[in-house]
Amino acid sequence: MRCDYFDAAACRSCSELATPYDAQLATKEATCRETLGVHAVRPGLTWLPPVRSEEAAFRNKAKMVVAGTVEAPTLGILDPRGAGVDLRWCPLYSPAMHEVLAVLARFVTRAALTPYDVASRRGELKHVIVTESPDGELMVRWVLRSSEALPRIRKHLDALLAEEPRIAVVSVNFQPEHKAVLEGEHETVVSQGETLPMRVDGVVLHLRPRSFFQTNTVMATALYRQAVAWAERLQPATVLDLYCGVGGFALHLAAPGREVTGVEVSDEAVASASLSAQQAGVAASFRCGDAGAVPAADLDADLVVVNPPRRGIGHDLAARLDASGARHLVYSSCNAASLARDLTAMPSWTPVEARLLDMFAHTTHYEVVLLLERC
């Protein structure tokens, strides 16, 4: 992939871009195996071929810092001096994303949204976050310091939607604190639409503004397909999906005669997953709760799926899973170091198949998914 921003040293977020893609992928798999240590060389473990990413236009989400002025805003990142670097044409995004970012820059001027200045701690608009669905619809989230600019966003909303009809959801997030946190806890949806439908392998996942979804839709599809392939072989009667988010694994694993339950701490994500299940007419139920506090009886499912944040599932849940009556475990991880710690805390489980998915091309990050069974 060629990137003018990288060549000009304006942005080095894609730290591995100068390395040929095949070499990137080989290094990631070698690093993953090295990090997993003894767990990567267990007798009987099969490493499936890594799943390649597209090299360009693969990111479905743009998280842009807004800087500059009302008349000439920049959407991108800040340089070391705190000045805005405009990345609207970043090749990680699709042509549709490039077009909408240009529209949003014009909206900043039309609605007089003053970009937040980090040095002076003045201004209102901190970030704009855009998510693109596989069907080409878009969700736009404005992150403001306060509600001062909210009336102007509402006033000019119809003009924005007329100019860019692919926008399905618009919301305003409030982040009043001066710290390196992308968004705040409070969000107001200002459009008629409240969820962005993400169609993945025929399953429609409803994404609300603060819900998590993988940033690479093609890799997310491959991840769910891998779990489905394992489930087709194992034929579990009961599935428990911990850290289920908007229900990606659970809804793909739902099948006639199979009881599927998802647990997620975010009530917004649970509402999204429940809506998706209802509209799809599939037998999957979701509840809000801490994955680490799931009752012991629930952990005795035929198949348990865990997809935790970078910190992993932690020693307590690992110990509870180790003592459970679960028959098989699918562990999807974005951090091989925490995965290795968790596997060490579950000595009665052994990995039988593993696969690396290049969720984050041109960086050192990746996703790895394992199927485990009892020793």
N, C-alpha and C positions, 0 to 999 in steps of 0.2 A: 504494500500500500504506500502511495506517495502522499506526503502531507507537507504543505508549504509552511504551516505553523511550526512543525518539528524542524524542518530544514532551516528556518530562520531563528531557531532557538526561542521562539515565543511561547511554546508550550512543550513540555516534556512529560506530560502525563502518560503517554504511551512509551514507557521507558525502554522497551525492547524493540522498538520499531526498526532500528538499524540492523537487527538480526533477521536473517531469512526466516520465513514462517515455519518451515519444516524443522529448522534448528530450535526455534522457540518451543515448539510442541515437544520435541525430544527432550529438551532441557527440563520442561515442566514435569514430564513423566518421571525422569530420573530423579528430580528433586523430591517429588511426591514419594517415590519409593524409599529414598534415603531418609526422609523425615519420618515415615511410618516405621522404619527400622525392621525389627523382627517380624512385625505384623505383615510386612509386604512380601515376606519370603516363607510364609507358613506352608507346610506341606499340603498339597491339594488346592492351593489358591491359583486361580486362573485370572490373568490380566487380559481383559478384552481390549481390542484396538481402541486407542483414544479417539474421541469425537472431535473433528476439526470444525473450527468456526469459519465463517466468512471473514475475509480480511478487512473489508470495508462495509459501511452501512449496516452494521449488525446491532448497534445499540438502539433499544426502544425508548430510552429515557435520557433527556438532556437536563442536567442540573446546572443552571447558569447563574453565576454571580452577575448582578447588574451594577454597573459603575458608569462613570462619565457624567453627562448632564442630561437634563430633560430633552434638550434639543438634539443631542448626539450621544445617546446611551450606548454602552457596550454590553454585550451578553457573552459571558465566557468565564474568565478567571481573573485573579489579581496578580500583578507582577510583584517582585520582591519589595518594590517601593509603595505598593498599595494601589497602583494605577490599574485601570481596567484593560484587559486584553480581549478583544472581540474574537469569538470562536464560532460565529454563526455558520461558517461553512466547513466545520470540522468533518473530515471524511468518515468518521465513525457513524455519522447520522445519514439517514436517507434523504433523497431530494425533497420529499414532502416535509421532513423536519426542517431542512434548510429554509424552505418557503415560509413555514409558519413562524420560525424565529425572526425572519425579516418583518413579517406582519406584526409580531409582538413588539419589536423595536419601535415600529411606527405608533403602536398603541401607547407605549410609554410616553411619547411626545404628546399624542392627542389627549390623553387623560391627565397630563401634567403630573406624572409619577416621579417624584424626585429620587434619583438613585441614592442609596445610603453611602455615606463617605466614612470609611472605617477610621481614618485619622482624626477627623473632627467629631465623629459620632453624631452626624447630622444627616437628615434625609429620611426617606420612608421606605423605598423599595429595595429590598435586600437581594432576593433571588426570584427567578422564574424557573419553574420545573415543568417540563413537557413530556408526556408519555404518549407513544404512538402504538395503536393496536395493530394486529395483523391485517385487519380489514381497512386500515387507513384512517380510522377515527383518532381523535386527539383529546387528551386531557391537559388543561393548562392550570397551573397553580401559581398564584402570586404570593410571595412571602413578604409581608410588610412589618415595619416596626410597630405600627399602631393602626387604629381604625380610621385615622385622619383621611386617607385617600380612598376608603371604601365607597363613599357616595359617588366619586368620579368614575370608579371602575363600573359601578352599576349603571351610571348614566350613559357610558359609552359602550356598554356590553353588546347591545343590538348591532351597532356598527361593526364591532369586532366579528361577531358571528356571521354577519352578512358578507364581510370581506373574506372570511375563512370558514366556510360552512362545514368543514371537516371537524371542527372543534365541537365535541359532544358534551364536555364537562368543563366548567370554569369554577375555581374556588379561590378563596383568599385565606392564607394562613398568617397567623400573628406570632412574630418572634420579637418580643420587646427587649430581650437581653443583648448586651454587647459581648458576645462570645462566639467562638467558632462552632456554632450549632446551626445546622441547615434550616431547621423549621421548629415551630413551637407546638404547644399542645392543643391550641384552639384553632379551628378551621370553620369557615363559613362557605357553603356552596351557594354561588350566585346565579348559576344557570338552571334551566329547567331539568336537564339531565343530571343525575347524581352518581352514576357509575359508568365506567368505561368497559365495554365488553371486550375481553381478550379471548379470541377464539384460538384454542390450542388443540390440534388434532381432533377437531369436531366437538370439543368440550368448551363451553363458553364460561369463562371465569369473570365474574363481575368485580372490577377494581374500583374501590372508593379512593378518594384523594390520599389518605394516609396509609393505605394498604401497601404491603410489600409485594413486589413481583420481580422475578429475575430480569436483569437488564438485557439479556440476549434471548429473544423469543425462540430462535432456532435451537439453541442449546437447552432451553427449558423443555421444549418439545422432546428432544432426545433423552433428557433426564426422565421424563414421565414415561416415555416409551420403554426405557430400560426397566423401570419398576413394573410396568404392565407385563413385560416379557417374563420377568421372574415370577410374577403372580400367576400367570397362565401355566407355568410349569408346576408351581407349588399348590395351586388351587386352595388358598386359605378360605375358611368359612367366616372368619372374623378378622378384621383389619383395624388397627388403632394407629392413627396418624397424629403424632405429636409435633408441636410447632407447625401446625397445618397451614397457617397463613390463610389465603383466600381459597384453600381447598384443592390446590393443584394435584397433589398425589392422591388424596382421598377420592376426588371426583373421577379421576382416571382409573382408579382401582375398583370403583363401584361396579358390581355385576349382579345379575339375578341370583338370588339365594345367598348372597354374601352380605354380612353385616359390617358396615364401615362407619367408624366414628372418628371425628377430628377434634383436636383440642388446641386452642390458641388463646394467648393472653389478651390479644386485641379484640375488643368487642366489635369494632368496625370491620375487622377481617372476618369474624364469625358471621356477622350479618351478611357480608358479601358472599361467603361460602354457602350459607343457608339459602340465599336467593338463587344462586347458581343451581343448587341441588333441586330446589322447587321447580324452577323453570325447565330443567332437564328431565325431571321426573325420575330421578335416580334415588336409590335407597342409601343415602348417606346423611348422617346427622352430625351437627357441630355444636360445641359448647365452649363457653369462655372459661378459661382457667389456666393455672400454672401447670405446665407439662411435668414439672418435678413433683407435683403433689397429686398426681393421678392415683386413684385408689388401686391398691395392689391387685385386686381382682381384675381390673381393666387391663393390667399389664400382661395378663395371661392369654392375650389374643394369639391366634395362629400366626399372624404377621404384624409386627410393629414397625412403623416407619418413623424415623426421626430426621428432621431437617433443621437443626439448630442454628443460631447465629454463630459468629466466629469463635466465641468462647467455648463452644461445644455443649454437651449435655451436662457436664460436671460430674463429680465423684458420686454424689448422692443418688442421682437418677441412674447412673451407670451401675451402681451397686444394686439398686432395686430391680433393674432389668436383668442383672446377672442372677438374682434370686428368684425371678419370675418364672412362670410356666410358659412363656412365649416360645414358639417353635422356630420362628425365623425373624430376622431383623434386617431392615434396609436402612443404612446410615448414609445420608447425603451431607457432605461437608465442604465448606469453602475454606477450611483451615486444617491442613494435614497435621499440624502440631497438636492442636486440641483433640483431633480425632485419635491420634496416637495415644494421648493420655487417657482418653475415654476407653479405648480398646484394652489398655493395660488394666483398667479398673473393672473389666468384664472378662475374667479369665475363662469362664465357661463358654464363651462365644468364640468362634473362629471364622475368619473371612474365607469364603469359597469362590467368590467372583468379585472383581474390582474393575472400575473403568474411570478414566479421567476424561472430563469434558472441558473444552477450552472456552469457558464462559466469558473470559476476559482477555481476548487476544491482544497482543503487543504489550502485555504487562507480565509480572511474575505470578499473578493470581490465577486460580483455576478452581474447578469443582471436581470432587472425586466421590463416587458412589460405590458402596460395598454391599454385597449380600452376605449375611452371616448366618451360621447355623450352630447348634449346640455341639460342643466338642464330643 
